[in-house]
Amino acid sequence: MDGLLLDTERLYTLAFDEVCSRYGKKFTWDLKGLIMGMRALDGAAVICEKLELPISPEELTKQAAVLQNNLFPTAELMPGAKTLVCHLIKHCVPIAVGTSSLTKMFELKTSRHKEFFTLFHHIVRGDHPEVKNSKPHPDTFLVSAKEFDPPACPADCLVFEDSPNGVTAALTAGMQVVHVPDPQLDPELTKSATLVLKSLEDFKPELFGLPAYD
């Protein structure tokens, strides 16, 4: 969801960069690439370890959340997101969201786009009881597949992701994955996906046996 449907990855960067700068550290894109797709606390643990911050992951998450509470409600939909989702709904293609965001943060991020998110059959968040491990583990996507009615076979699922951890999770789940990475992401981290696009606007549904755009 973050960085794919909603322009929230940019906001994450602003928040973490601000907190890290308080301790004389820089939140780089190399580091961001490692944590994208993870649950907040898991990502914070990686940041604290890599930058040797003198605070706990819990404290980093707490400080970042103060900034995120103001930033996240401003999030816009990413280019092509609404067009693609509405197209799939029009053609009765079942779709879901699988996000590492916990419910509280999910509600904050989507506060301006509630109607849009009602279009999805279901939404699996990071605090779903069956999601024991966050991305790059496959739990999120396997639970998402199971919650369709009837449950979907993983091999029949197509995942859209912006993060390397999400791509790994999808592939581990036995699914195909379209990677839409931020242009600042190391290209080496995009090579395992089924397909790599610059934007959701570039997606051609017919490549995966889906109805083409009108």
Secondary structure by P-SEA (a helix, b strand, c coil): ccccccccaaaaaaaaaaaaaaacccccaaaaaacccccaaaaaaaaaaaacccccaaaaaaaaaaaaaacccccccccaaaaaaaaaaaaccbbbbbbcccaaaaaaaacccccccccccccccccccccccccccaaaaaaaaaacccccccccbbbbbccaaaaaaaaaabbbbbbbcccccccccccccccccccccccccccccccccc
